Amino acid sequence: MADNKISKAVIKRLPRYYRYLGELLEMGVQRISSEELSKKMKVTASQIRQDLNHFGGFGQQGYGYNVEYLYEEIAKILGLDRIYNVIIIGAGNLGRAIANYANFEKRGFKVIGIFDINEDLKGGMVRGIKVCHMSELEDFVKDNVVDIAALTIPKTEAVKAAEVLVELGVKAFWNFAHTDLNVPADVMVESVHLSESLMRLSYNLKNAGKGDE
């Protein structure tokens, strides 16, 4: 089973395995070989076998992988066999888009609260969830189990909000702010820097075909 020796690269590929296996299930595929899966994922069959062997293998020689079983096992490895309560800090366009994305709930991420400092947004509804003022955050977190806080606010406000939430016991952040959060070692942060992703795409676009010159 997984331990601290599993590389970040392997962990990064697990959600892709999960997504592709889910698509195979929807297509009615019951089993698949590492070679067939490699063609879909554009990862070598050897890499797939190495990745899955970290967690027990799951395949049978001459048979391949049972798609439904492997899908369920990867879900367990990713912790998707439980429900995570999520709050969103920031009821702007990005915060609302996250709240409205139904697939998050299908994966076990349930948005239970949305908060914003803007008085004009207070009381509004996003997918059945009332937008609350930031002044209500402390009482809400004390009264509810909050597993993850998504930060979709400017960086200065995000730093302040993270400090408050850490004090309230929140241990995981999905950070969309353009800043790195300084949190204790036992607090987990997954940062999503949209502009950096776009700049990587810009670099690749600029350099496309240069290797052929």
PyRosetta script that sets phi, psi and omega in degrees:
from pyrosetta import init, pose_from_sequence

init()
pose = pose_from_sequence("MADNKISKAVIKRLPRYYRYLGELLEMGVQRISSEELSKKMKVTASQIRQDLNHFGGFGQQGYGYNVEYLYEEIAKILGLDRIYNVIIIGAGNLGRAIANYANFEKRGFKVIGIFDINEDLKGGMVRGIKVCHMSELEDFVKDNVVDIAALTIPKTEAVKAAEVLVELGVKAFWNFAHTDLNVPADVMVESVHLSESLMRLSYNLKNAGKGDE")
pose.set_psi(1, 165.2)
pose.set_omega(1, -173.8)
pose.set_phi(2, -62.7)
pose.set_psi(2, 145.8)
pose.set_omega(2, 174.7)
pose.set_phi(3, -145.3)
pose.set_psi(3, -171.8)
pose.set_omega(3, -175.6)
pose.set_phi(4, -69.3)
pose.set_psi(4, -9.2)
pose.set_omega(4, -178.6)
pose.set_phi(5, -84.3)
pose.set_psi(5, -10.6)
pose.set_omega(5, 179.1)
pose.set_phi(6, -67.7)
pose.set_psi(6, 128.3)
pose.set_omega(6, -176.0)
pose.set_phi(7, -72.3)
pose.set_psi(7, 156.4)
pose.set_omega(7, 177.8)
pose.set_phi(8, -62.7)
pose.set_psi(8, -31.0)
pose.set_omega(8, -179.9)
pose.set_phi(9, -64.7)
pose.set_psi(9, -40.6)
pose.set_omega(9, 178.2)
pose.set_phi(10, -65.4)
pose.set_psi(10, -47.0)
pose.set_omega(10, -179.1)
pose.set_phi(11, -61.2)
pose.set_psi(11, -36.6)
pose.set_omega(11, 179.6)
pose.set_phi(12, -65.6)
pose.set_psi(12, -30.4)
pose.set_omega(12, -179.0)
pose.set_phi(13, -81.7)
pose.set_psi(13, -21.0)
pose.set_omega(13, -176.3)
pose.set_phi(14, -57.1)
pose.set_psi(14, -45.2)
pose.set_omega(14, 177.6)
pose.set_phi(15, -60.5)
pose.set_psi(15, -31.3)
pose.set_omega(15, 177.1)
pose.set_phi(16, -67.2)
pose.set_psi(16, -43.5)
pose.set_omega(16, 175.1)
pose.set_phi(17, -56.4)
pose.set_psi(17, -45.4)
pose.set_omega(17, -177.4)
pose.set_phi(18, -61.7)
pose.set_psi(18, -43.6)
pose.set_omega(18, -179.0)
pose.set_phi(19, -65.3)
pose.set_psi(19, -45.7)
pose.set_omega(19, -178.7)
pose.set_phi(20, -67.3)
pose.set_psi(20, -39.0)
pose.set_omega(20, 178.2)
pose.set_phi(21, -64.9)
pose.set_psi(21, -36.7)
pose.set_omega(21, 176.0)
pose.set_phi(22, -62.3)
pose.set_psi(22, -39.6)
pose.set_omega(22, 177.5)
pose.set_phi(23, -65.7)
pose.set_psi(23, -38.4)
pose.set_omega(23, 178.0)
pose.set_phi(24, -64.7)
pose.set_psi(24, -40.0)
pose.set_omega(24, 177.7)
pose.set_phi(25, -61.1)
pose.set_psi(25, -42.7)
pose.set_omega(25, 179.7)
pose.set_phi(26, -63.6)
pose.set_psi(26, -27.6)
pose.set_omega(26, 178.9)
pose.set_phi(27, -85.7)
pose.set_psi(27, -4.7)
pose.set_omega(27, 179.5)
pose.set_phi(28, 85.0)
pose.set_psi(28, 12.9)
pose.set_omega(28, 179.3)
pose.set_phi(29, -75.8)
pose.set_psi(29, 128.8)
pose.set_omega(29, -176.5)
pose.set_phi(30, -98.3)
pose.set_psi(30, -30.5)
pose.set_omega(30, 178.6)
pose.set_phi(31, -146.3)
pose.set_psi(31, 157.1)
pose.set_omega(31, -178.0)
pose.set_phi(32, -154.1)
pose.set_psi(32, 145.1)
pose.set_omega(32, 177.2)
pose.set_phi(33, -87.6)
pose.set_psi(33, 162.7)
pose.set_omega(33, 177.5)
pose.set_phi(34, -63.4)
pose.set_psi(34, -32.0)
pose.set_omega(34, 179.0)
pose.set_phi(35, -66.5)
pose.set_psi(35, -42.2)
pose.set_omega(35, 179.6)
pose.set_phi(36, -68.0)
pose.set_psi(36, -40.0)
pose.set_omega(36, 179.4)
pose.set_phi(37, -66.2)
pose.set_psi(37, -34.6)
pose.set_omega(37, -179.2)
pose.set_phi(38, -65.0)
pose.set_psi(38, -33.8)
pose.set_omega(38, 179.6)
pose.set_phi(39, -67.1)
pose.set_psi(39, -36.2)
pose.set_omega(39, -179.9)
pose.set_phi(40, -73.5)
pose.set_psi(40, -39.2)
pose.set_omega(40, -173.3)
pose.set_phi(41, -93.0)
pose.set_psi(41, -11.9)
pose.set_omega(41, -176.3)
pose.set_phi(42, 58.5)
pose.set_psi(42, 40.6)
pose.set_omega(42, 172.1)
pose.set_phi(43, -127.3)
pose.set_psi(43, 142.4)
pose.set_omega(43, -176.3)
pose.set_phi(44, -64.0)
pose.set_psi(44, 151.1)
pose.set_omega(44, 178.1)
pose.set_phi(45, -60.1)
pose.set_psi(45, -37.3)
pose.set_omega(45, 178.0)
pose.set_phi(46, -61.9)
pose.set_psi(46, -41.0)
pose.set_omega(46, 179.4)
pose.set_phi(47, -65.0)
pose.set_psi(47, -40.2)
pose.set_omega(47, 178.3)
pose.set_phi(48, -61.8)
pose.set_psi(48, -46.4)
pose.set_omega(48, -179.8)
pose.set_phi(49, -63.4)
pose.set_psi(49, -41.4)
pose.set_omega(49, 178.0)
pose.set_phi(50, -62.5)
pose.set_psi(50, -44.3)
pose.set_omega(50, -179.7)
pose.set_phi(51, -59.9)
pose.set_psi(51, -49.8)
pose.set_omega(51, -174.9)
pose.set_phi(52, -72.1)
pose.set_psi(52, -26.5)
pose.set_omega(52, 178.3)
pose.set_phi(53, -65.6)
pose.set_psi(53, -22.6)
pose.set_omega(53, 175.3)
pose.set_phi(54, -60.9)
pose.set_psi(54, -25.6)
pose.set_omega(54, -173.6)
pose.set_phi(55, -114.6)
pose.set_psi(55, 9.0)
pose.set_omega(55, 177.0)
pose.set_phi(56, 123.0)
pose.set_psi(56, -10.5)
pose.set_omega(56, 175.4)
pose.set_phi(57, 95.7)
pose.set_psi(57, -67.7)
pose.set_omega(57, 176.0)
pose.set_phi(58, 75.9)
pose.set_psi(58, -10.8)
pose.set_omega(58, -177.8)
pose.set_phi(59, -101.0)
pose.set_psi(59, 163.9)
pose.set_omega(59, 176.2)
pose.set_phi(60, -126.5)
pose.set_psi(60, 131.7)
pose.set_omega(60, -178.6)
pose.set_phi(61, -60.2)
pose.set_psi(61, 129.7)
pose.set_omega(61, -179.9)
pose.set_phi(62, 85.9)
pose.set_psi(62, -8.8)
pose.set_omega(62, -179.9)
pose.set_phi(63, -117.8)
pose.set_psi(63, -38.6)
pose.set_omega(63, -176.0)
pose.set_phi(64, 92.9)
pose.set_psi(64, -143.2)
pose.set_omega(64, -177.1)
pose.set_phi(65, -114.5)
pose.set_psi(65, 136.0)
pose.set_omega(65, 169.2)
pose.set_phi(66, -74.7)
pose.set_psi(66, 114.9)
pose.set_omega(66, -170.5)
pose.set_phi(67, -61.6)
pose.set_psi(67, -47.7)
pose.set_omega(67, -177.6)
pose.set_phi(68, -64.8)
pose.set_psi(68, -42.7)
pose.set_omega(68, -179.8)
pose.set_phi(69, -64.2)
pose.set_psi(69, -45.4)
pose.set_omega(69, -178.9)
pose.set_phi(70, -65.4)
pose.set_psi(70, -38.9)
pose.set_omega(70, 177.6)
pose.set_phi(71, -59.1)
pose.set_psi(71, -45.6)
pose.set_omega(71, -178.8)
pose.set_phi(72, -68.7)
pose.set_psi(72, -37.6)
pose.set_omega(72, -179.5)
pose.set_phi(73, -69.1)
pose.set_psi(73, -39.8)
pose.set_omega(73, 177.5)
pose.set_phi(74, -66.8)
pose.set_psi(74, -35.4)
pose.set_omega(74, 175.3)
pose.set_phi(75, -58.4)
pose.set_psi(75, -41.9)
pose.set_omega(75, 178.6)
pose.set_phi(76, -65.5)
pose.set_psi(76, -42.7)
pose.set_omega(76, 179.5)
pose.set_phi(77, -61.1)
pose.set_psi(77, -40.0)
pose.set_omega(77, -179.4)
pose.set_phi(78, -79.8)
pose.set_psi(78, -4.8)
pose.set_omega(78, -179.3)
pose.set_phi(79, 78.3)
pose.set_psi(79, 21.6)
pose.set_omega(79, -177.3)
pose.set_phi(80, -90.2)
pose.set_psi(80, 10.8)
pose.set_omega(80, 177.8)
pose.set_phi(81, -95.0)
pose.set_psi(81, 22.5)
pose.set_omega(81, 177.6)
pose.set_phi(82, -147.0)
pose.set_psi(82, 172.7)
pose.set_omega(82, 179.0)
pose.set_phi(83, -102.2)
pose.set_psi(83, 133.6)
pose.set_omega(83, 175.6)
pose.set_phi(84, -110.7)
pose.set_psi(84, 127.7)
pose.set_omega(84, 175.4)
pose.set_phi(85, -84.3)
pose.set_psi(85, 127.2)
pose.set_omega(85, -175.2)
pose.set_phi(86, -120.0)
pose.set_psi(86, 137.6)
pose.set_omega(86, 168.2)
pose.set_phi(87, -115.3)
pose.set_psi(87, 148.9)
pose.set_omega(87, 179.6)
pose.set_phi(88, -113.7)
pose.set_psi(88, 124.7)
pose.set_omega(88, 176.7)
pose.set_phi(89, -100.0)
pose.set_psi(89, 105.9)
pose.set_omega(89, -175.7)
pose.set_phi(90, 119.0)
pose.set_psi(90, 110.8)
pose.set_omega(90, -178.0)
pose.set_phi(91, -103.7)
pose.set_psi(91, 28.6)
pose.set_omega(91, 176.1)
pose.set_phi(92, -78.9)
pose.set_psi(92, -162.1)
pose.set_omega(92, -175.6)
pose.set_phi(93, -59.1)
pose.set_psi(93, -45.0)
pose.set_omega(93, -177.5)
pose.set_phi(94, -69.1)
pose.set_psi(94, -45.0)
pose.set_omega(94, 178.9)
pose.set_phi(95, -59.3)
pose.set_psi(95, -42.6)
pose.set_omega(95, 179.0)
pose.set_phi(96, -66.9)
pose.set_psi(96, -38.3)
pose.set_omega(96, 179.0)
pose.set_phi(97, -62.3)
pose.set_psi(97, -41.7)
pose.set_omega(97, 178.5)
pose.set_phi(98, -64.3)
pose.set_psi(98, -44.8)
pose.set_omega(98, -179.5)
pose.set_phi(99, -63.1)
pose.set_psi(99, -32.3)
pose.set_omega(99, -176.5)
pose.set_phi(100, -85.0)
pose.set_psi(100, -7.2)
pose.set_omega(100, -176.0)
pose.set_phi(101, -82.9)
pose.set_psi(101, 101.7)
pose.set_omega(101, -172.7)
pose.set_phi(102, -64.2)
pose.set_psi(102, -27.1)
pose.set_omega(102, -176.8)
pose.set_phi(103, -63.8)
pose.set_psi(103, -26.6)
pose.set_omega(103, 177.4)
pose.set_phi(104, -60.5)
pose.set_psi(104, -43.2)
pose.set_omega(104, -179.7)
pose.set_phi(105, -67.3)
pose.set_psi(105, -35.8)
pose.set_omega(105, 177.1)
pose.set_phi(106, -62.4)
pose.set_psi(106, -28.2)
pose.set_omega(106, 179.6)
pose.set_phi(107, -88.1)
pose.set_psi(107, -1.5)
pose.set_omega(107, 176.8)
pose.set_phi(108, 102.6)
pose.set_psi(108, 9.3)
pose.set_omega(108, 179.4)
pose.set_phi(109, -104.7)
pose.set_psi(109, 104.5)
pose.set_omega(109, -173.6)
pose.set_phi(110, -102.9)
pose.set_psi(110, 117.6)
pose.set_omega(110, 177.4)
pose.set_phi(111, -77.2)
pose.set_psi(111, 120.2)
pose.set_omega(111, -177.4)
pose.set_phi(112, -112.4)
pose.set_psi(112, -9.1)
pose.set_omega(112, -179.4)
pose.set_phi(113, -162.5)
pose.set_psi(113, 145.7)
pose.set_omega(113, 176.9)
pose.set_phi(114, -131.2)
pose.set_psi(114, 134.1)
pose.set_omega(114, -174.4)
pose.set_phi(115, -131.8)
pose.set_psi(115, 145.4)
pose.set_omega(115, 177.5)
pose.set_phi(116, -152.4)
pose.set_psi(116, 152.6)
pose.set_omega(116, -179.7)
pose.set_phi(117, -83.5)
pose.set_psi(117, -14.2)
pose.set_omega(117, -177.9)
pose.set_phi(118, -76.3)
pose.set_psi(118, 115.5)
pose.set_omega(118, -179.8)
pose.set_phi(119, -60.3)
pose.set_psi(119, -32.0)
pose.set_omega(119, -177.7)
pose.set_phi(120, -66.9)
pose.set_psi(120, -23.2)
pose.set_omega(120, -179.2)
pose.set_phi(121, -89.4)
pose.set_psi(121, -15.6)
pose.set_omega(121, -178.0)
pose.set_phi(122, -59.1)
pose.set_psi(122, 132.9)
pose.set_omega(122, 178.4)
pose.set_phi(123, 89.1)
pose.set_psi(123, -11.4)
pose.set_omega(123, 176.9)
pose.set_phi(124, -69.0)
pose.set_psi(124, 161.6)
pose.set_omega(124, -178.2)
pose.set_phi(125, -115.2)
pose.set_psi(125, 136.2)
pose.set_omega(125, 174.8)
pose.set_phi(126, -128.9)
pose.set_psi(126, 108.4)
pose.set_omega(126, -178.5)
pose.set_phi(127, 51.9)
pose.set_psi(127, 42.3)
pose.set_omega(127, 176.5)
pose.set_phi(128, 84.2)
pose.set_psi(128, 4.2)
pose.set_omega(128, -179.0)
pose.set_phi(129, -111.4)
pose.set_psi(129, 127.8)
pose.set_omega(129, -178.3)
pose.set_phi(130, -77.2)
pose.set_psi(130, 136.4)
pose.set_omega(130, 175.1)
pose.set_phi(131, -79.2)
pose.set_psi(131, 125.6)
pose.set_omega(131, -179.6)
pose.set_phi(132, -107.7)
pose.set_psi(132, 157.4)
pose.set_omega(132, 176.6)
pose.set_phi(133, -77.6)
pose.set_psi(133, 151.4)
pose.set_omega(133, -179.2)
pose.set_phi(134, -58.7)
pose.set_psi(134, -25.4)
pose.set_omega(134, 178.9)
pose.set_phi(135, -65.6)
pose.set_psi(135, -16.6)
pose.set_omega(135, -179.9)
pose.set_phi(136, -93.0)
pose.set_psi(136, -4.0)
pose.set_omega(136, -172.5)
pose.set_phi(137, -61.4)
pose.set_psi(137, -48.2)
pose.set_omega(137, -174.9)
pose.set_phi(138, -58.8)
pose.set_psi(138, -48.3)
pose.set_omega(138, -179.5)
pose.set_phi(139, -63.9)
pose.set_psi(139, -37.8)
pose.set_omega(139, -179.9)
pose.set_phi(140, -62.6)
pose.set_psi(140, -47.3)
pose.set_omega(140, -178.0)
pose.set_phi(141, -65.9)
pose.set_psi(141, -34.8)
pose.set_omega(141, 178.0)
pose.set_phi(142, -68.2)
pose.set_psi(142, -30.2)
pose.set_omega(142, -176.3)
pose.set_phi(143, -93.3)
pose.set_psi(143, -10.6)
pose.set_omega(143, -176.7)
pose.set_phi(144, -132.6)
pose.set_psi(144, 153.7)
pose.set_omega(144, 173.8)
pose.set_phi(145, -81.4)
pose.set_psi(145, 119.0)
pose.set_omega(145, 179.4)
pose.set_phi(146, -117.0)
pose.set_psi(146, 115.9)
pose.set_omega(146, -179.1)
pose.set_phi(147, -89.7)
pose.set_psi(147, -38.8)
pose.set_omega(147, -174.1)
pose.set_phi(148, -137.3)
pose.set_psi(148, 138.5)
pose.set_omega(148, 172.6)
pose.set_phi(149, -115.2)
pose.set_psi(149, 123.2)
pose.set_omega(149, 175.3)
pose.set_phi(150, -94.0)
pose.set_psi(150, 124.9)
pose.set_omega(150, -177.8)
pose.set_phi(151, -104.7)
pose.set_psi(151, 110.3)
pose.set_omega(151, -178.7)
pose.set_phi(152, -121.5)
pose.set_psi(152, 43.1)
pose.set_omega(152, -175.8)
pose.set_phi(153, -125.6)
pose.set_psi(153, 166.3)
pose.set_omega(153, 178.6)
pose.set_phi(154, -57.1)
pose.set_psi(154, 157.4)
pose.set_omega(154, -169.1)
pose.set_phi(155, -61.1)
pose.set_psi(155, -38.7)
pose.set_omega(155, -178.8)
pose.set_phi(156, -65.8)
pose.set_psi(156, -42.1)
pose.set_omega(156, 177.6)
pose.set_phi(157, -68.4)
pose.set_psi(157, -33.8)
pose.set_omega(157, -179.6)
pose.set_phi(158, -64.5)
pose.set_psi(158, -41.4)
pose.set_omega(158, 178.6)
pose.set_phi(159, -61.5)
pose.set_psi(159, -44.6)
pose.set_omega(159, 179.7)
pose.set_phi(160, -64.9)
pose.set_psi(160, -44.1)
pose.set_omega(160, -179.2)
pose.set_phi(161, -63.4)
pose.set_psi(161, -40.7)
pose.set_omega(161, 179.5)
pose.set_phi(162, -63.0)
pose.set_psi(162, -41.1)
pose.set_omega(162, 178.9)
pose.set_phi(163, -60.6)
pose.set_psi(163, -43.5)
pose.set_omega(163, 179.0)
pose.set_phi(164, -64.4)
pose.set_psi(164, -45.1)
pose.set_omega(164, -176.9)
pose.set_phi(165, -68.0)
pose.set_psi(165, -36.5)
pose.set_omega(165, 175.5)
pose.set_phi(166, -62.1)
pose.set_psi(166, -43.0)
pose.set_omega(166, 177.6)
pose.set_phi(167, -61.1)
pose.set_psi(167, -30.9)
pose.set_omega(167, -180.0)
pose.set_phi(168, -84.7)
pose.set_psi(168, -2.5)
pose.set_omega(168, 174.3)
pose.set_phi(169, 101.1)
pose.set_psi(169, 5.6)
pose.set_omega(169, 177.9)
pose.set_phi(170, -71.6)
pose.set_psi(170, 132.0)
pose.set_omega(170, -172.1)
pose.set_phi(171, -111.4)
pose.set_psi(171, 0.1)
pose.set_omega(171, -178.2)
pose.set_phi(172, -145.6)
pose.set_psi(172, 136.3)
pose.set_omega(172, -178.3)
pose.set_phi(173, -128.3)
pose.set_psi(173, 136.5)
pose.set_omega(173, 170.8)
pose.set_phi(174, -106.2)
pose.set_psi(174, 101.2)
pose.set_omega(174, -165.6)
pose.set_phi(175, -102.0)
pose.set_psi(175, 111.8)
pose.set_omega(175, 176.3)
pose.set_phi(176, -99.7)
pose.set_psi(176, -2.9)
pose.set_omega(176, 179.5)
pose.set_phi(177, -72.6)
pose.set_psi(177, 149.2)
pose.set_omega(177, -178.2)
pose.set_phi(178, -82.5)
pose.set_psi(178, 59.2)
pose.set_omega(178, 178.5)
pose.set_phi(179, -159.3)
pose.set_psi(179, 156.2)
pose.set_omega(179, 175.1)
pose.set_phi(180, -92.7)
pose.set_psi(180, 133.7)
pose.set_omega(180, -178.6)
pose.set_phi(181, -87.2)
pose.set_psi(181, 132.9)
pose.set_omega(181, 176.8)
pose.set_phi(182, -95.0)
pose.set_psi(182, 96.3)
pose.set_omega(182, -175.0)
pose.set_phi(183, -124.3)
pose.set_psi(183, 162.6)
pose.set_omega(183, 177.6)
pose.set_phi(184, -60.1)
pose.set_psi(184, 160.5)
pose.set_omega(184, -175.2)
pose.set_phi(185, -62.4)
pose.set_psi(185, -26.5)
pose.set_omega(185, -177.9)
pose.set_phi(186, -88.1)
pose.set_psi(186, 5.0)
pose.set_omega(186, 178.0)
pose.set_phi(187, -104.4)
pose.set_psi(187, 130.4)
pose.set_omega(187, -176.5)
pose.set_phi(188, -97.2)
pose.set_psi(188, 138.6)
pose.set_omega(188, 179.4)
pose.set_phi(189, -131.7)
pose.set_psi(189, 126.9)
pose.set_omega(189, 171.1)
pose.set_phi(190, -113.4)
pose.set_psi(190, 108.8)
pose.set_omega(190, -176.8)
pose.set_phi(191, -94.6)
pose.set_psi(191, 136.4)
pose.set_omega(191, 177.9)
pose.set_phi(192, -120.0)
pose.set_psi(192, 100.6)
pose.set_omega(192, -179.4)
pose.set_phi(193, -97.6)
pose.set_psi(193, 96.1)
pose.set_omega(193, -174.4)
pose.set_phi(194, -61.9)
pose.set_psi(194, -38.5)
pose.set_omega(194, -178.1)
pose.set_phi(195, -67.4)
pose.set_psi(195, -35.8)
pose.set_omega(195, 178.2)
pose.set_phi(196, -65.2)
pose.set_psi(196, -39.4)
pose.set_omega(196, 177.6)
pose.set_phi(197, -63.0)
pose.set_psi(197, -41.5)
pose.set_omega(197, 178.8)
pose.set_phi(198, -66.9)
pose.set_psi(198, -35.9)
pose.set_omega(198, 178.0)
pose.set_phi(199, -68.2)
pose.set_psi(199, -35.2)
pose.set_omega(199, 175.6)
pose.set_phi(200, -64.3)
pose.set_psi(200, -39.9)
pose.set_omega(200, 177.4)
pose.set_phi(201, -64.2)
pose.set_psi(201, -40.3)
pose.set_omega(201, 178.1)
pose.set_phi(202, -60.9)
pose.set_psi(202, -43.5)
pose.set_omega(202, 179.4)
pose.set_phi(203, -60.8)
pose.set_psi(203, -47.7)
pose.set_omega(203, -178.5)
pose.set_phi(204, -64.2)
pose.set_psi(204, -36.9)
pose.set_omega(204, 178.5)
pose.set_phi(205, -66.2)
pose.set_psi(205, -42.1)
pose.set_omega(205, 179.9)
pose.set_phi(206, -64.3)
pose.set_psi(206, -36.6)
pose.set_omega(206, -174.5)
pose.set_phi(207, -98.3)
pose.set_psi(207, 5.1)
pose.set_omega(207, 179.3)
pose.set_phi(208, -59.6)
pose.set_psi(208, 128.9)
pose.set_omega(208, 175.9)
pose.set_phi(209, 84.5)
pose.set_psi(209, -5.6)
pose.set_omega(209, -177.8)
pose.set_phi(210, -67.1)
pose.set_psi(210, -27.6)
pose.set_omega(210, 179.3)
pose.set_phi(211, -68.7)
pose.set_psi(211, -16.7)
pose.set_omega(211, -178.3)
pose.set_phi(212, -92.7)
pose.set_psi(212, -5.7)
pose.set_omega(212, -177.1)
pose.set_phi(213, -73.6)
pose.dump_pdb("model.pdb")
